[in-house]
Amino acid sequence: MKKNSLLWICALLMLTGMSSCSKGDDDLVFDDGLYEELLKEDFPEGLLNQTTTEFTGNEWFLANAPLWGQGYIQEGNLKVMRNSLGAIEAVDFTGAPAEERPKTVSEFYERYFGEGVAGYFKCVIHTDWDSGMHYETHDYYQQYYKDVIVKTSSGCISFIDDLMVSGSCDYLPIKDFDVTPSFSKRVAIEIFKSFMKLDDYDENRCELQIVRVPEGETFGPRLAYEVRNGLEGLVIDARSGRALYRTSYDWGL
């Protein structure tokens, strides 16, 4: 598999989270007037008339930029990529002897990101390729916290002939974080419809997530719903009901 293709898949995984929501307890069958009653009772006045988001335009993405990898630097036998805060983003093991490389995925996470971190990541895509000379595997991991997806927190670990050659991880540390929303997906959809000025909405593409939001010079977690309509979406604070930022999945393809 070509390196560029692997990078594209990894970038796509980080931005999309590789998940969607289906009908369940919060299906779209409800009584007229239910949402107006819920919103008047539980939320500030005007929640169904929001016209601006907490983060506007590309502010969220620009705020992320300092935390992205700053390029590989040789550290001993390894090439290491760190972000502007010094946290490791990726490690290239190709120049290291076998004894210096992690033997397993769990060992990679524990060594570079801390004890217990491996338990927050689930493999969501597995690819392998046998060239006849070498056997390669590339596994893409997504971070979860209490079974809720952590948006844009993912990574890729690659092996060639059972030797780890590279590993990456965009890890968001989360501790003692409540993942209970203050309202249901159905209410989030009504907020989305109002914000986007939609009379009808039948896609039911709504997902509970943990997203990164700027907090001073770093980031912190925020519980949110993302509701999508085609290529456009809105991320809504799952506790206050306020619109956080808009999303777009128009890749120009």
C-alpha positions, 0 to 999 in steps of 0.5 A: 500500500502506498504511503500517501494512501495510508496518510489519506485514510488516517486523516479521513479517520481522524476527521470523521471518527468512522461512525454514525448513529442509528435509530434506537431509543431516540427514534424520530417518532414523537408528539407535536409540541414535545420539543418546545415544552422540553426546551422551555423547561430545561434550557435558556430562552432562545435556544431554538433561535440560535444564529451563531456558534461559540467557535466561528469559521475556521477558528476551531481548526486554526486553534488546533494547529499548534497541537499538530505534529511539528515534523520528525526529529532524530532522537537516538535511533528513533525519529519522533514527532512532537506537537508544540507542547512537547507531546509525542504525536508519532514515532518512526522505528525504521532505524531502530534495532528490534530490541528498542521497538515495542512488541505490541500495540499495548506496549506502544501506547503504554510506553509513549502515552502512559499507563492504561492509555491502550484501553481507551483505543479500539481498532476500527480499520485493519489492512494488510498487504503481502508483497511476496517479500514482506508482509505489512499490517496497518491498524487504525485506532480510535479513542473512546472514553466510557464507550463514547467516541473522542472526535479527532483522537486516533492513530495508526500503528504499522508492522512489517514482518512482525516488527513495528515500523511506525506508530502515531497517536493523537491522544486527548487525556480525559479523567473523571468526565461525565458522559451523561447528556442533559437532553436526548438526540431528538432534542439535539435534532430540533436544535439543529433544524432550527439553527440550519432553518430546516423544516424537515429532517429525516436522516437521523444522523446524530451522534454523541461525542466527546470533542476538543475545545480550546482551553487557554493554550491547550484543549479540553473535552466537551460532551456534544452531539453532532447532527448531520444533514448531507455534508453539513453538520452542527456540533451542539453542547450536550449539556447547555444546548449551545451550538459549538461549531459547524462541520463540513464533509465536502472533500471536493471529490 
